Amino acid sequence: MSIADNIKSLKNETGPINVTLLAVSKTKSNEEVLEAYNAGQRLFGENQVQELVEKHEHLPQDIEWHLIGHLQTNKVKYIAPFISMIQSVDSLKLLQEIDKHATKNNRIIDCLLEVYIADEETKFGLGFDEAIELLRSEEFAALKHIRIRGLMGIATNTDNQKQIKDEFYELKTFFDGIKQSFFRKEPTFDTLSMGMSSDYKVAIEQGSNMIRLGSTIFGQRVIKHWKNN
Ligand SMILES: *Cc1c(COP(=O)(O)O)cnc(C)c1O
């Protein structure tokens, strides 16, 4: 199936159940992004700042870009003028830096807290306790140019369906608790971003309302090989 066909069938699958589709276009060409765009897709996700900035420059300006990869504080300034959402907030320090640059750009930047649910040491994110501590802090209360829209999580990369399901269940439960405790009066705390190509159906069953799909839309990513000699 073509990229356009994939977008259409995924929209048919997710639209009626109010699940938002984020097209993850990392490593993909502008032409491939445009094919998805021309099929009606407007939300795209990237995991690297430089690639994101280049794509933003060259592609239609009504694309809403989400950052989904780890963000270093010294790179916030490059995306602050245009980014729609930063899904990978994993520290108070980063959130303070985002707030600083959002203020400079006279805007409010939507963010998700990335919460660590996987059984892997390589994944970034806040522990449940750390997320609560952040939300309770005075430093957080002082930030006026960021808006926490919800949570993002990445499940363990495993074939064990039960484990994936349990991890998503935990994140959904945590999301409901956080909403109740900290955002009861804020209807904009509404986004639970969980599920990628390999596990998005389980994620939706467990209550996800935003899925981040790369290979399901664009095909497998080519891994670059480097020669040493
Ligand atoms: C790459 C990536 C995705 C999409 O992965 P696929 O398996 O290609 O769907 C989703 N979320 C994050 C955080 C990613 O880095």
The ligand as an SDF file (V2000), in Angstrom:
LIG
                    3D

 15 15  0  0  0  0  0  0  0  0999 V2000
   10.3720    6.2240   16.0620 C   0  0  0  0  0  0  0  0  0  0  0  0
    9.3590    6.4680   17.1230 C   0  0  0  0  0  0  0  0  0  0  0  0
    8.0140    6.0950   16.9500 C   0  0  0  0  0  0  0  0  0  0  0  0
    7.4890    5.3830   15.7220 C   0  0  0  0  0  0  0  0  0  0  0  0
    8.0480    4.1150   15.6060 O   0  0  0  0  0  0  0  0  0  0  0  0
    7.4250    3.0190   14.5880 P   0  0  0  0  0  0  0  0  0  0  0  0
    7.7730    1.7290   15.2110 O   0  0  0  0  0  0  0  0  0  0  0  0
    8.1070    3.2320   13.2800 O   0  0  0  0  0  0  0  0  0  0  0  0
    5.9650    3.2530   14.5060 O   0  0  0  0  0  0  0  0  0  0  0  0
    7.1200    6.4030   17.9740 C   0  0  0  0  0  0  0  0  0  0  0  0
    7.5180    7.0210   19.0980 N   0  0  0  0  0  0  0  0  0  0  0  0
    8.7990    7.3740   19.3010 C   0  0  0  0  0  0  0  0  0  0  0  0
    9.1540    8.0630   20.5760 C   0  0  0  0  0  0  0  0  0  0  0  0
    9.7610    7.1190   18.3250 C   0  0  0  0  0  0  0  0  0  0  0  0
   11.0300    7.4870   18.5390 O   0  0  0  0  0  0  0  0  0  0  0  0
  1  2  1  0
  2  3  1  0
  2 14  2  0
  3  4  1  0
  3 10  2  0
  4  5  1  0
  5  6  1  0
  6  7  2  0
  6  8  1  0
  6  9  1  0
 10 11  1  0
 11 12  2  0
 12 13  1  0
 12 14  1  0
 14 15  1  0
M  END
$$$$
